[in-house]
Amino acid sequence: RGDPFPRTALDIPILAWLIVLFISAVFGLSPRFSLEKIWASFTLVLAFYLLVDLRRKGYTTTVARAFYMSATVVCMVGLAEFASWYFGLPLLSQSVQGWPAVGGLEHPFPPTLYRLNFTLNGATPLSAYLALLIPPALGILLTTQDREDRQAIAVWLILAFVVEGLSFSRGGILALLVSLPLTVLGWWVARRGVKPVPGGARTLRRSHLLVIVAIVVALLIVASLLGPSWLKHTFLNRTGSTQFRFTLWDVALSTFLEHPISGVGPYNFGRGLLQRNDPTLPRLQIMTAHNVYLNTAAELGLIGLLVGGWMLLAAGRFREAPLQAEHHVAA
């Protein structure tokens, strides 16, 4: 229709970020490889402006419903993957024999639980996907006035927490441990200046309490049954993988010190690691440092850290006035 891009407070930081990506790609270890990859960043920028445009035209509720309907499918696929492993269903090639045929009724829980790796092509992207959607879902649960929406999002939260736990991802768990307290803090700050509505606050509070109690009880039941095995599989038996992260972080820091201005180029962390020709370092196809700040330092250098910090600060201050057409979903 020839509509212009929606103007936001993030326009200049985003433009600066794209310029830094291009500069770092040109002066990096492999300009051709970096330039082939940075299309993803430009696509994400277009997606951001699309969401802003939909938001300003009153489609936030529709977009949120689409997000969580898709996320419901993801959770159901994850549960189907786990059920295929547990019962030996022929949904996956590795599902040959189910645990009930081995343990029977006397031992219904196997000593080691299956880690989801088929859904979203890996446990790490699955846990990151759900960790991003869980805090907004809690916001919807606490703010929506529609009873059916509240019940639906409560069911989704139960599914999401179960699938998040079955991913056995330390990154996803740590993300929730950080984001959930910040969500509660933001909710408290936002509600300080809101005056309660006479006659409506009590009903809303009771309905919220029942839903929250149901979610907590369901999670406690799952935790009591699977807690010891989950903790062991997630943290205690993966010390080698944890130490591997420290090695990657050390490589990222050394790479930043060797290329402090513009880094080795976008998506070139793995190339920088292999060029060290150090037999003590991992020789796998490692593409990232598994740490966004150190990975940014290694690939984009000081200019990437400065512009990235500017963009994060601008995003933290980014706020738009609520629209009158939206009643169900908080911005």
N, C-alpha and C positions, 0 to 999 in steps of 0.2 A: 504493500500500500504506500510505500515511500515514507513511512514514519521514521523519524530520526531515532538514534539510539537514546535511551533514557539516560539523563545526566545524573550522576551520583557523586558523593564525596570521595569515592574510590577511583575516579577516572584517572587522575594524574598518577597515583601510585601504581595502578595496573599498567598504564602506558610505560612508566619507568621500568616496571618489572619485565615487560616484553622486550624493551630495548636492551636491558641487561642480558636477557637470554640470548638475544641475537649477537651482542658484542662478545659474550663469553663463548658462543658457538664458533664465531669466526676466528678467535684467537686461541681456541682450545687445542687439545691433542688431535682431534679428528673433526674438522669443520663439516665434512660431508655427513658423517654419522650424526652429529648434533643437529644439523639443519634438517635432516630427515625426521628427527624425533620431536622437535619443538612444536610441530603442528598440534600436538595434544594440548599444549598450554594455550594456544590460540583458540582451540575448540572450547576449552573450559571457560575462557573469557566470554565467548559468544553465549555459552549456556548461562553464565551469570547474568548477562544483560537480558536474556530471554526471561529468566525467572523474575528479575526486577520489573520488566515490562508487564508480565502476567500479574505480579503482585499489585502494581499500580492500577491495573484495570479490573481489580476485584476478583481475581481467580485464585487467591491463595488457598481457599478451602478445596477447590477442585484439584489443584496441584498436590496438596497434602494428601488428599484421598488417593490420588494416583500413586504417590510415593509409597504409602503404607499398604495399598492393595498389592503392589509389586513386592514389597518386603514380606507380606504374608505368604506369597507364593515361594519366596526364597526360604522362609522358615519351614514351610511344609515340605519342600524338597530336602532340606537338611534333616528333618525328622524322618522322612522316608528313607534317606540314606542310612541313618542310624538304625532304623527298624530292619532294613535289608541286611545289615551286618548282624544284628542281634538274633533275628529269626531265621537267617539263612535264605532270604527271599532272592529270587533270581533277577533282581533289579540291577545289580552291579556284578561285574565279572569276578570280583574277589569274594563275593558272598557265596561260599560253598556249603558250609555247615553252620547252623545256628547254635547259639549257646544253650537253649533249652535241651537240645539233644545231648549236650555234654554235662551240664550241671544239674538239670532236672529241677524239680520243685525244692529240693533240699538246698541248692546253691543257685538261686535265681540271678545273682549278680556276678559277672565275671571279674577276675582279679585285675584285669586291665581293660579299660574302656576304649572304644574305637574313636579315633579323632577324625572329624569331618574333613575331607579333602576333595570330595567331588563337587560339592555345592560351591558355586562361584569360582571353581577351579583352584581352590586352596583355602586352608584355614585362616591364613592371615588376611586376605581380602574380605572373607566372610565376616570375621570379627571386626574389622575396621568399618565395614558397611553397617553392621548393627550398632556398633558403638556410636556412630554418628547419628543414628535415627532414634536411639533410646531416650536421650535427654529431651528432644522436642516432643516425643510421645508423652513423656511425663508432663510437659507443659500443656499439651492438649488435654490430658486427663484432668488437670487441675483447673482448666479455664473454660472448657466447653460446657454449654448449658444443655446440650442435646443428650438425652439419656442413652439412646442407641449408639451415638458416637462414643460416649464414655465407656459403655460396655464393650464395644468393638476394640477400642484402643487398649482396654485392660486385658482382653484376651490376647491381643497381639504382643503386649509387653511380657506376658507369661511365656509365650512361644519364643520371643526374642531372647529373653534371659536364659532359657533352656538351651537354645541353639548356640548362644554366645558361650555358655559353659562347655558345650560339647566341642567347640572349636579348639579348646585348650590353648588359646592364644594368650601369651603373657602381655603382648601389646594391647589387645582388646580389653583385657581386665584392667591394666594400668590406665588405659584411656577412660574407662568408666569410673575408676577410683578418683580420677582428677575431675572429670566433667560433671559427675553427679553432685558432688559438694558445691561446685561452681553454679550449677543449675539451681540448687536450693538457695544459695546466697543471692543469685539474681532474682529469684522469685520473692525472697524476703525484701530486698531493696525495692523492687517494683511495687510491692503491696503496701509499703509503709505509708504512701500518700493517698491510698485508695480508701474512700469512705465506704463502710459496709452498707448494703441495701437493707432497709428494714423489712423483716419478714422473709427475706430470701436467703440470707446467709446461713441460717440454721439448717434448712433443707439441703442446701448445696453441700454444707460441711458434713452432714450425716451420710449422704450418698457417696461422697468422696471417701469417707472413713471406711465404709463397707467395702468399697472396691479395693482400697489400699490394703485393708486387712486380708482380703481374699488373695491378693497378689503375694503378700508377705507369707501367708500360711502355705501357699503352693510352693514358693521358693524354699521355705524351711523344710518342707517334706522332701523335696528333691535333694536339698543339701544334706539332710540327715542320712539319706539312702546312698548317695553317691559321693559325699564329701571327702572321705579319706582317699578313695581311689582317684578322685579328681585332683586333689592337691598333690598327690604323689606323681600323677602323670603330667600335671601342668608345670610344676616347679621342681620337685625333689629329684626326679629322674632325668632332668635336662640341664645339668650343670655344664656339660660339654657345649651345648648350644649357647648357653649364656656366656661362657668364656669366648666362644667364637665371635659374639657381638663385640666384646671388648677389643678383640684383635682388629675387627673392621673399623671400630671407632679410632683406634690408634693409627691405622692406615689413613683414615680420612683426615685426622689432624696433621699427620706428616705431609699429606698431599697439599693441604691448605698452606702449610708453611713453605712448601716448595713453589707453589703457584698462588701467592697471596692476593694478587690484584683481581684477576678475572677467573681463576680456577682452571680446571682441566677441560671445561666445557660441559654443557648439559648432557646427561646420560653417559658420561665418560668416566665415571668412578671405577667401573670394572676394568676399563682399559688402563687407567693409571695404576691399579693394583697389579695387573699382569706385567706391566712394563718395569716393575721393580725387580723382577727376576729373582725373587727371594724364595728359596725352597721351603722356608719355614712358614710362609704365608699360604693361605688357601688357594688352590689352583682351580676352584670351581668357577662356574659362570656367575659370579656375584656382580650384580648390576648396581646395587645401592649399599650405603653404609648402615642401613637399618636405624638411622637416626636423621630426622629431617634437617636439623640444624647443622650437624657435622657434614651431612651430605651436601647441603647448600654451600657450606664453606669450601668443601673440596671441589665442587663442580663449578661454582659461580664466584668464588673468592670473596674478597671484602666488599666489592660493589653489590654482590648478591645478598650478603648479610645485611648491609645497610638498607637497600631497597626492600628486602623482605621484611625487616623490622618496621620500616615505614608503613608498608602495606598492612601488617598485622595491627599496628597501632590505629591506623585509619579504619580498619574493619571493626576494631573494638569500640570505636566511637560512632560507627555508622548506625543511624537510627532514622526511621521514617514514621510519620504520623499514621495511626491506624485508620483504615478506611471504614466508612459508614456501612458499606455493603457487606462487610464480613462480621458474622455473628458467632461462628463456631470455632474458629482457629485463631489463636493469638499470634501476632507477628513475631 
